[in-house]
Amino acid sequence: MKKLTRGMAPARRYTSFLKLGTGLVALATAAAWTAPALAQSTASEMDEVVITGARKQPNIGGLIQAETAPKSKSTVTQEYLATQTAGQSVLASLNLLPGVNFTNNDAYGSSGGNIRIRGFDGNRVSLTFDGIPLNDTGNYAIYSNQVIDEELVNRATVNIGTTDVDSPTASATGGTINVQTRKPLDELGVEGKLSFGSNDYKRIFTVLDTGDFGPGNRTSAFLAASYQDYNKFKGYGELQKKQFNTRIYEDLGGGDFISVAAHYNENRNNSYMTTSRANIAANYFTDYNNTWVPQTAVAGVADQTTNGKASTSINGIDNNYYKVRVNPSNTGNIRGQSRFHLSDDVMLTVDPYFQYTLANGGGTNYLSETDARLIGAAGKAKSLSPDGGTTPADSDTLDNILFYAPSNTNTFRSGVTSSVIWDIDDNNRLRIGYTLDYGRHRQTGDYSYIGNDGTPTDVFGGKYSGQVLAADGTALENRNRYSIAELNQASLEYVFKAFDQKLTVVPALRLPYFHRELNQYCYTYTSTSANVASLSSNQYCTSNPNISATNLYTQGPGKGGPWHGTKDFSDALPSLGVVYQVTPEHQVYFQFSEGFSAPRTDNLYGVKTDQPGIVDPEKTYNFELGERFQTNWLMTSVSGWYTRYINRIVSALDPNDANNTIDRSLGRVDLYGASAEAGATITDQINVYFSGSYTHSEVKNNLAGPNNYTFKTAGKQLVDTPEWMAAGRVEYKPLDILSASIEGKYTGTRAATDVNDEWTTPFFVANFEARLDLPDAGGFKGTYLQFNVNNLFDRRYLNTISSSTTIATVVAGKSPSLPFYLVGAPRTFMGTIHTSF
C-alpha cells in the first residue's frame, strides 16, 4: 500500500491554512449546516486511492474502468457521458451496466424514470451526490430528473448489492449509486452547448471556470446554468427544467482541501398518463385530455362543477385534463467537502450538507358543498364558488366541485459525514466514521381553485395561495403530516494488505440507528355514517374535531384521530471484502455484506390506529464471487451472486377490510444470478463494450387477502425484474475529427403483478451518436457538432411499470386493480453544437 504523496511539510501546510483567514474558517463552519446531492464521500474516495494505488484508473470508452475494490462495482466516466443525449439524467447513462435497468419516461429525462438493480427498486438503492444522500427521507424514492447536469459529472459509480461503509442511508438493501461532480478547472474558460431536437426540444448549457486565483493560486471555482424545454412525445403539455450549479475549491496543499458547492433544480412538467395494457394496445399514444369544457351551472341543481362551471361528470373530462396533471419540483442543496492531515499518517474528512425539497405529483379531488367540513357544527352548507356563491347561477349549495389537490412534500434536510483515517503502515489502514442525517418532512394536501381555463391557481395548490376554507376558517386538505427522519451511524473499516500487497482484506462494520418521529394532524372521517365500521376509500382529513358527531373517527385506539408516535430501528451490518491479485492483469474477489432498510413513512402511518404501523425492517444478506482481467486494451469482469432478502414490505388489500390497503411483510425472497461485462480496444479506431446479466428471484410465501382470499405469491418472481438483460456498444473513429457509436439494450420479460399473472414482452432499444470536431478558430476551441438518435429503430414497448398484486377479481363486485404502464418514447432526434473559449 502506498501512502499519499504529501508535497508539503506539516508546519508549512498549517501555516498556509492559517493564511486563509477567519473568513474561510467561517465558510467551512457554515457549510456544516448545509448539503445536498452527489457522489462518494471524501473518505470513501480516499479508500479507493489506497486500494487501487491510483487516483485515475484506466478505462475503455468511459464505460468500463479498471477496478480493484473487493466488491462488485462498475463506473462510467465523462468520456462516455459526453456522447449521450444533452440534458439527459446521468442515471439513464448507467443503463448498459450489468444488472442495472433504467426505464426513462421520455427521451430527454425531465419527466423522470425508474431504476432497478438486481431486482431492487430505486427506493431500496442509495443515491448519493458527492457523498450526500438524495433518496427521499420519507419513501426513499429517487427522482432522476433532479440530478446534476451530466456535463458537470466526473464519474458515476454503481456498487451492486452492497454499500460503502459510510453510506448515509437507512434504505439501501440493493446497492448504491455514487455521482461525483468535477473539480473547477485550473484555467479561465467558458464552455457552452446549444441543443435542438424532436418534440420542439431546446436546451442551452453554459459553465464559467475561473481558473486558479487567490493567494498562491490555490483557489478555483465554476458557475454553471442550464435551461431546457420541450413538448411531450404523446398527449399535450410541455416539460421545463432550470438548473444552476456552482463550486469553489481551495487547495490547502499536501492533498488537503476545502470545497463548498451549491445546486438548484426547478422542474415544471406536465405528466405522462399511465394506463392499462389494454388501453395501450388500443392506442399506444393514449394520454390525458386536452379539452376543457366548462358549462353554465344551473341554480337549484346538483351540478358536477368546476369553479361554478358544470363538467360532464364526476369522473369525466375535467378530472383528466392535462393541465391539472402536473409534476412540479423545487430542489436545492449546499454541500461541503474537506480533508485535513492531522499528522503525516492521520487524516480527517468532514462532508457537511443541507438540502431543500418542495414537490408534488399533481392531482384533483371533488368536494361536495354538503361536505361535513363545510357544514360544521351549525349544520349549514357552504358554497364553494370562488366568489362565495354570490352569482345567481351558483347560489345553491348542492354541487360537487373539482379542485386541484396535490400532495405536497416539503423537506428540510441537513447532515454530515465524517471520518478519521489512520495509515498505520504501508499494509494497514483504519477508518472510523460517523454520519448524521436529519430530515424534517412535511406532507400536506392543500385544496386550491382551478382557473376558468383549467389551469391550477398555483402548481403547489393551496400551500401558498387560493386556499379553500372549511366552516371554521381552516384550510381544507386531504393530508397533514409532519415527520422527522434522523439517522445516526457509526462505521469502522480496516484495510489489510499481505503477500507483497497482492492480497487485500477489508472487514467493515456499519451501525445505523434510525429514528422516525410521526405526527398525524388529521381527524379522519367518512362521507356517510354507514362507513364508520369499516374505513372505505371515501376518507377525508380535517383539523377540526367538531365537524360531525355521526361520521367522525374520534381520537383513540382503533380510531382515526390525530396522534404522535416514534419508531426506532437499528442493526449491526458487517461486511467483508477480499481481493487477490493473481497476476498484474488478473484478480479474483469475494464480497459479503448485510443490508438494511427501515420502513418508509407511509408504511408507518395507519388510518385505523393512533400508533405507528407495525412493520419490521427489511434485511439482506449478500454474497458474491468474481473475477477480473484488466489490461490497457482489454478489461473483463464476471461474477456470481446470491442474496437472501428478509421481510420484504408490500402493499396489498387488508385481510380484515376489503376497502383498505395496508403495508406488511411478504417474508423471504431469494435472489441469485450472474453478470459479466467486457470492454476492448480492437484498433486505434474501434472500441467495443458488452454486458450481460441473469437475475432469478423467488418469493417464498403466499400473502393473505380479504374474505379468506390468498394471493398465490409463493414461487413467483419479483415485479419489474427481468431475468435476462444484455447490452452492447461499438464506437468507431475513422478520422481524428469524426467518431460514431451505436449502442443497444435487450430487456427480457418482467412480471407486472406480485402473483405473476401479467407480464411485459421483451424489447430491444438502440441509440446512435455521431460527432464531428471542428477546427479551432477566433479564440474558440473544442468546437464540435454532435447528432444523437434515441430508439433508432422506433420500437414500441411497455416501459415503467406501476405494479399491482393481481389482475384477478379479489372482492366480488369490485374491479381488479390492474398494473399501469408508461410506454417507451418513439424515435427521437437531437443535434448539439459545443464550443469553449
N, C-alpha and C positions, 0 to 999 in steps of 0.2 A: 504494500500500500504506500503510495506516495503522498506525502503531505503537500498542502498547497504552498506555492511559492509566496513568500511573504513580501518581498520587494521593498520593505521599509522597516527599519528598526522600530521596536515598540515606542521608545521615547519620542522619536521623530513623528511617528504616526499619531500619538496622542497630542503632541504639540499642534500638528496640523488640524486635528479635530477641534482643539480648543479655539483655534483661529476662526472657526466657522461662526463663533459668537453665539450669544444667547438667543438670537433670532432663530437660528436653525434648531437649537435645542427646543425652543418653544414650538416650532413646527413639528418636530418629532413627537413632542408631548401631545399636541393637538391631534396628531394622526392616531394616537392611541384610542381616541374616541370615535374613530371612523373606520370605514372599509367598504368593500364591495365585491368584485366579481371576476376572478381569473384563475390562475393555474396553481401549480405546485407551490407549497410553502418554501421559503428560503432554505430551511433546514433540510427538507426532502431533496431539493435541488443539490445541496452540498453533498448529501449522501451519495447521489448519483455520480458526482465527480470523483468521490473517493473509490466507489466500487468499480466504475468503468475506467478510471485513470485518465479520462479525457473530458474536457468541458464541451467539445463539439464532436459528436460521433459521426463517422462517415455514413452516407445514406445513398440510396439509388432512387432517383426520380422524386425524392421528397416523400415517398410512400412507405419505404421500409428503411429503418435505421439500425445500425449495429447496436445490439443490446447485450448487456452482461448482468443485468439485475436478476436476482434469483426469484423471478416471478414472471408470469405471462404478461407481456407488455408490447404495445405497438404504438408507433409515433409517426405523425405526419408533420412536415415542416412547411415553411413559407414557400419553398420551391414548388411544391405541389399545390398549395392553396392559391398561388398566383394564377394557376391555369383554370380555376373554377369560375363559375358564373359570378360576376361582380355583384356584391351585396348579399350573397348567399350566406346562410348561417354556417359557422365553422363545423357544427355538428353534422351537417349534410356531407361534409368532406371526409367524415370518418366512415362512410357507408361501405367502402371497399374493404375495410379491415375485417379479419376473420372473427366470426361470432357477433358482429355488430350489424344491426338492422335499423336504419333510419328511414322513416316514411315522411316525406316532405309534403306539406299541404298544398304547396304550389311550386312553380319552377324557380321562384325568386326568394322564397324563405320568410317573407314578412308575416305570413299567416300562421307560422309555427309548424310543428311537426312532432313526431313521436319516436323515441329511440328505445331499443331493447338490446340487451347484451346477454347472450346465453340464456334466454328465457326470462330475464328480469327486466321489468319495465323501467322507464325513466325515474319514477318515484322511488325506486329501490337502487338507483345508481347515484353516486355522489358526483355532482358537477362543481368544480372549483375553478376560480379565475384568479391567477396569481396567489393561490392558496386560500382564497376566500370562498365560503360556501354560497352557491346560487340556488340550491333547491329551496322551494317554498318552506317556511317554518311550520306551516300547518299541515299541508298534504304532501309535502316533499316533491311537488311537481317541478319539472324542468320546462322552462319556456325558451325554446331555441331561438325565437325571433328577438330576444332581448340581449343576446351575447354580443361582445365587441366585434367591430368590423374586422373581416378576415385580413385586410391589408396590414393591420397592426398586430397580428398574431405571429409570434416567433415559432411556436410549435404547439401541437395538441397531442397529449399522451393518454392512452387508454390502458388502465390496469384492469385486466379482465379477470373477474372473480375475486379480487382482493382489493384492499385499500392500502394507502400509505398509513404508516403507524400514527402519524399526527393528523390524519384527515379529520377536519372539523365537521363530523356528521354523526347523526343518530339514526340514519336511514339506510346506509349502504350495505345491502346484502349481495349485490351483484357486481360490484366493482366501482371504479372511479374514472372520471374524465377530467383531466387537468389541462386547462388552457393557459398559456403563458404569453403575456404581452411582450413586445420587443422593447429594447432599450432605446432611448434617444440616440440619434446619430451624432458622431463627433465633428461633423462638418455642417455649416449652414446650408440649407436647401429647402426647396418646396417641391412637393410631388402632387400631381393631380390626375384624376381619372374621370372620364365622361363616358356614360354608357347609355345605349338605347336598345330597345328590343320589342318583341311581340307584346300584345296587350297594352300598347302605349307606354311601355316601360321607359322610365327616365331616372338616371342616378348620377349624382356628382359626389366625388370624394376628393378631399384635399388635406394635406398634412404639412405643417411647417416644423422643421427641425432647426433649433437654434445653433447647433454645434456646441463645442466646448466654450465656456466662458467662466468668468469669476476668478477668484484667487487661485492661481496655479492651473487655470483652465480645467478644473475638475468638475464643473457643473455643466449639465446639458439638459435639454427639455424638448418636448414636442407638443404641438397643439393640432388636433385633427377634428374635422367635421364632415358629415355626410348627410345627404338627403336623397330619398328615393320615393317614387310614386308610380303606381301602375294600376290598371284595371284587373278585376278578377277574370280568370280564364273561363268561368262559367257564371251565368247569372249577372246581376247588376251590382255595382259598387266598386270601390277602389281601396287600395292599401297604401298608407303613407308611413314613412319612418324617418325620424330625425335622430341623429346621434352626434355626441360631442365627447372627445377624449383628450386627456392631457396627462403628461407625466413629467416630473422633474427628478433628476438623478444626480446625486452628489457622491463622487468617488472619494473616499477617505484614505485610499492607499492601502496596499497590502491585502487587497481583496475585500476590505470593509467598505460599506456604502450605506447611504440612506436614500430611499426613494418614496415619493408621495405621488399618487396618481388619482385621477377622477374620471368618472364615466357617467354619462346621462343618455338615456334612450327613451324616445317617445313614439309610440305606435298609435295610429288611428285607422283601424281596419274594419271593413265590412266583412262579416264572416261567411264562410262557405257552409252550405247546408249539408248535414249528414242525413242519410236516409237508408232505407232498406235495400237489400239486394234486388228485390222485385221491382222497386221503383227505378233503380239504376238500369236494370235490364230494359225497362220500357223507355227510358230517356237518360242516357249517360250524363247529360249536362243539366239534369234537373237541379233547381236551386230555388232560393226564396223569390217571392213575388216582387214585381216592380211596379205594381199598381196600387194606388191608394185612392179609395172611392168613398169619401165622406158623403153622407146624405143628411138631409134636414131631419132633425129629431121631431117627434110628434108629442105634443103635450098630452099628458094623461095616459101615455102608452109606455109599457116596459121595453124600451129600446135597448139594443146592444150598441153602445155608442163609444165614440172616442171624442173627448172634449165636447160633449153635447152633440156630436155628429154621429149618426147611426152607421154601423158597419153591417156587413152581410150576415154574419153570425158570430157567435162567441168563439168559435174555432176557425173563423174564416180568414178572409184575405188580409185584414189588418194585422193579425197576430203573426203572420209570416211575411210581413213587409220587410224588405231588405234593410231599410234604414233603422229599424229597431233591433236588427241582428248585427250587433257591433262588438268589437273586442278592443277597447282602449286600454292603454297602459302607460304609466309614467314610472320609470325606474332610474335610480341613480346610486352611485356609491363613491366613496373616497377610501383609498386603501394605501397602507404604508408597508414598506418592506425595509428591513435593516439587518446589517450584520456587523458585529464588533468583535475584535480579538481582545479578550481579557488578559491573555498571555499568549506566548508563541503557540501553545498547544490547546487552548481553550477558546471557543467561540460562543457568542451569544447572538441568537437571531430573534427578532421581535417583528411580527407582522400584524399590526392593528387594522381595524376596518370599521366602516359604518355604511349601511345601505338603506335605501328607501324604496318602497313599492306602493303604487296605487293602481289597481287594475280590476276589471270585471269582464264577464263574457256576454254582456247584454241581456236581453230577455224582457218579457212583458207579463202582465197579470191583469185580469179583470177584477174590478171591485164593484160590488153591489151597493147602491145607495141605501140599502137597508142593512148593510154590514153592522154587526154588533158594536164594532169600534166607533162607528159613526153615530149610531143611535144613542149610545151612552146610557147613563142611569136615568135620564129624563125620558127615554123611550121615543125620542123624536128623530126621524130620519134627516139626513143632511144631503143637500145637493152637492155633487162633485164637479159641477161645471166650473171652469176656471174663474168665471165671474160670480160664482156663488149662487147660480140659478136665477139671476135677475132677468134673463131674456125669457120671453113668453114661451118660446119653443122648448125650453129646458127648465121650466119652473117646477116640474114634478120631481119626486124622489123615488122613481120606480126603476131607474135604468141600471144596466150593467155597463161600466165604462172601462175601456182599455187604458192602462197606464204603463209607462216604462218602469221596470222594476228590476234593475240589475243587482247582482250580489257583489258588492264591493269588498275587496280585501285591501287593507291599508296596513303596511308593515314598517316598523322602525327596528332596525337590527344593528347590533354592534358586537364587537368581539376582538379577540387577539389570539394568535397562535405564536408560541414562543418555544425556544429550545436552547439548551446548553449542550454543546458538543465538545467532547474531550478526546483528542488524539493521544491515546496513551503511549503508543509507539507506532512503528510502521505497519504493524499487523493487528492492531486493536483500536477500536473506536467505540465510545459510549455516547449515547444521546438520551437526554432526559427532556421531555416536553410537557407543556401544559397548554390547553386550549379552553377559552371561554367563548361561548356563542350565546348571545342573549337577544331574543326577538319578542317584540310586542306586536301582537297580531289581532287587528280589529276587523271583524266581519259584520257588515251591515247590508240590509236590503232596503234601500230608500226609494219609495214610490215618488214618481215625478210625472209631470204632464208631458204629453206629446203634442207637438205643434200641429197646426191645421194642414201642413204638407206632409205629415207623418214623421217628422224629424224630432227626436227627443229634445227637450229643453236643454239638457246637459248630458254629455256622454257618461257622466258618473252619477246620473239620477238625481235624487233629492239630497245628495250629500252636501252640495253647495248651493243649489237654487231649485225653485219650482217644487218645493215640498208639498205633499198632500197631508192635510191635518185631520186628526181624529176629533171627536167631540170634546175631549179635554184639552185640545190645543197641541198635543204631542204629534210628532211626525209619524205617519203610517209607514210601516216597514214589514218585510217578510223574514228578516233575520236580524239578530242583535246579539253579538258575542264579543267577548274580549278575552284573549288567551295570551299566556306567556309561555315561551319555549326557551328553556335555559339548559345549555349543555356545559358541564364541567368535565374535562377529560385530561387525565394524566397518561403519559406514554413513556415507554422505555424501549430502547433499541440498542443492540450490541452487534458490531461488525467485527468478525474474526477472520483472519486470513492465515493459511498454513501451506506447507509444501511449496515453498518458493512462490507464494501468493497465487498458486493455481486453484486452491480451494478457498471459497468464501462461504461462511456460515453466518446467517443473520437471524438470530432469535429476537422476538419483539413481543411486547405486551401493550395492549390498548385498554384503558379503563374508563369507559364513558359512564357518566352519571347524568341522566336526563330527567328534568323536572318540567312537568306541564301544570300550569295553573289555568283553570277553566271557569269562565263566568258566563252563564246564560241569563240574559236580561229579559227574555220574553216570557210572558204568560201565553200558553198555548191553548187555543180553543178551536172548536169545530163549527161548521156552518149551521148545524142543527143539533138539538139536544140528543137526538137518537144516536149520534155518533160518539157520545161520551164514553160508552163502554168499550169501544174499540176504535182507536185512532185511525182515521182514514187519511187518504191523500188530501182531503179538504182541511188542512191545518193552517192556522193563521197565527200571527205574532202580534202582541200588544204589550206596551209597558204599563198599561192601566188595568189593575185587577178588578175594577168595578164596572166592567162593560156589560156583563150579563150573568145572572145567577143560574141560568139553566144550562149553559153550554161552555162554561169556563172550566179549564183544568186548574184547580186551586193548588197552591204550593203544598208540597208534602210528598212522602214516598209514593211512588207509582203515579204521580200526577205530572202536570206539565207546567209548573210554576218556575220562576227564576231560581237558580241555585248557583252555588260556588263549590268547586271541588279541586283537588290536586291529585296528581298521579306521578309517581317516581319510578324510573326504570334504570337499571344498571346491570353491568355484566363485566366479566374479565375476558378479554378477547386475545388469546395468544396467537402467534404466527411464527412460522419457521421457513426460512428460505435457504436453500443450499445450491451453489453453482460450482461446477468443477470444469476448469479449462483443460480439456484433454490435450489439445494442441493449440497453437496460436489462432487457428481458424475454427476449431471445433469445441463446443462446450455442451454440457448437459446440466439440467437444473431440476430441482424438486421444490414444490411450494405447498405449505399447509397454512390455512388461515381460518379463523372464525369470523362470521359477520353477524350484524345485529341491526334490527330496525324497530324502533319504538313505535307504538300505534300512532296513527295520524290524529289530527284534531277531530275530524268527522267520525273516526272510529269511537271516540270517547264521548261525544255529545249525543245523548239519547233523549228523545222527546217524552218517554214514559217513565223517567226516573229523575230523582233530584241529586243523583250522584253520577260520576263519570261511568261510562260503559266499561264492562269488564272484558278486555281483550288482551291476551298475552303478547309480548313482543315476538317478532319473527326472528329466527336464528338460522344461520347456515354454517355448514362445515365443508370446507373446500380443499380438495386435493388435486394436484397437477404434477405431471412429469413431462418434461420437454427437452428438446434438443435443438441446438442452433449451429449452423455452419455459416461463417461470415468472412468474406474477403472483400477487396475493393470493387470487384466486378460481379460477385455472386453472394447473395445472402438468402438463407433459408431458415425456416423455423417450423417445427412440428410439435404438437403436444396432445396428450390425452388427459382428460379431467373427469372428476366426479364431484357432485355437490349434493349433500343431504340438506333439505330445506324443511324446517320445522315451523309449525304454527302459521302457515300462510293465511293471511286475512283476506276474506272475500265478502262481497255484499250480495245478499240474496233475500228472498221473501222470508219473513218471520214465521217460524212454525206455529206460533201462538196467535198470529194476527195476519191474515192473508192480505190485509190492506197496507202492511208496513214492510219496509226493507230495513234489515239490520246488518251490521258487520260482525262477523265471527270467524273463528279459525276453521280452515279447511283441513288442518292437520299436516301430515307429512307429504312432501313431494321429493322424488328422487330425480336427479338430472345427471346425465353423463354425455360425453361426446369427445370429438377430436377436432383439431383445427390445424391448418397449415397455411403458410404464406411464403412467397419467394419473389425476389427481385433480381434482375440480371442486366448488366450492360453487355448487350450482344456485340455491338460495334460502337465506334465513337458516335454513330448516328442513331442507334436504336437502344432504347431501354424498355424492358417489359416487367410487368408485375402480375402476380396471381395470388389469390387467396381462396380458401375453401373451408367450410365448417359443417359439421354434423352435430345436431343437438337433439337428444332424446329426453323427454320429460314424462314422468308418470305420477299422477295423483294417486295416493294410496287409500283415500277414504271417500265414502259417499257423504252427501250433505242433506240434512233433514230439511224438508219443506213443509208448507202449511197443509192442513187436512190429511195428515199422515202420508203425504206425498214424499218420495225420496228422489232427490236429484242423483242420478247414476253417474257420479264423477269418478269413482274408483277405476283405475286403469286408464284414465283418459289423459290427454296431453294438455299442457298449459295453453291458454289462449294466445293468439298472435305470436306464436313461436315456431318459425319454420324449421323443419328438421334439416333441410339441406339449403345451403347458400353457397354460391360461387361467384367470384368477381375477377376481372382482369383488366389490364391497361397496357396499351402499346404506345410508346412515344417515338416519333421519327423526326429527325432533324437533318434533312438533306443538304441544307446550307446553313452557314453560320447565322444568317439573318432570318431563317424560316424554320418553323417547327410545327408539328401537328400531332395530335393524340386522339385515340378513341378508347373509351372505357365502357364497361358494361357490368351489370349485376343481375344474377339469377336468384330469385327468391322463391322457395318452394311453398307448398300448401301450408295454410295457417288455420287453426281452429278459431272460430268466431264466437263459440259458446263454451261454457265450462263442461258441458256434457258432450261436446264434440258432435252436435247434430247439425251444424252448419260449418262449411269450410270455404275458404277462398281458393281460387285456382292459381297455379304458379305463374310467374311472369318474368320477363327479361326486359330490362331497360338499358339503352346505350346512350352515351353522350359523346359529342365530338368537340374538339377545340383546335384552332389554328392561330398562329401568331407570326406576324411579320415585323421585324425590327427595322426601324428607320434610322438613317444616319444622323449623327449629332449635328446641330446647326444653330447659329444665332444664340448660343448660350444654353440651348435646350439639349438634354441628354436623356438616355434611357427611354427614348420615344418608341412606342410600338402600337400596332393595331392588332386587336385580338377579336376572334369570332368564335362564339360558342353556340352549340345546338344541344338542347336538352331533349331527351326522349326522341332520339334521332329517327327511329322507325315508327313513331307515332302510335305506340302501343296503348291499349286501353286496359285498365286493371283496377282492382279494388285496393285502395291504399291504406290509410289509417283506419283501424277498427275500433269502434265503441262496442265492446263485447257485452253479452248478456249471459244469464245462467243457462237458458234453454229456449228453443223456439216452440216447445210443446205448450199446450194449454194446461196450466197447473191448477187454476181455480176455475170451476165451471162458470160460464157466463162472462169471463173476463178474457180479453185479448192477450195473447202471449207477448212477452217483452222481447222484441226482435233485436238482433245486433244491427247497428247502423254503421255506415261506412262513408269515408271520403274517397273520391276517385283520383287517380293519378292525372297530373297535368298533361295536356297533349304536347305535340312537338312545339318547341319554343326557341326562337332565335334571339341572339344578342350580339351587339357589336360594341367594342370598347376602344377608346384611344387613351393612351397613357403617356405622360411626359414628366420631366422634372428639370429643375434648374437651380 
